[in-house]
Amino acid sequence: MAHVIVENQIAIGDEIPVRRTAQRLMAEGLDRHEAIHAIGMILMEFISDLMKQPDSEQPERRPDPNRPYYAALEELTAESWRRSE
């Protein structure tokens, strides 16, 4: 599931930082498959966090849930991915 989501996010292009993150990770030495797994790991952590949050706020008042995900992608490096394995 994470593979499909990340591939779809890459296909979106430059609107979101996923493609740029994948390209950067590959430039740092990961192959495409590893880069997708690294991004998928971050994605699944954030999905898990979202599922744990109470649904008490009105949808229009909730903060954008993508902001922390995108920030984590900016911090993700090939080295940090290798250390997490």
HELIX and SHEET records of a PDB file:
HELIX    1   1 ALA A    2  ILE A   12  1                                  11    
HELIX    2   2 VAL A   18  ALA A   27  1                                  10    
HELIX    3   3 ARG A   32  LYS A   52  1                                  21    
HELIX    4   4 PRO A   59  ARG A   61  5                                   3    
HELIX    5   5 ASN A   66  GLU A   75  1                                  10    
HELIX    6   6 ALA A   78  SER A   84  1                                   7    
END                                                                             
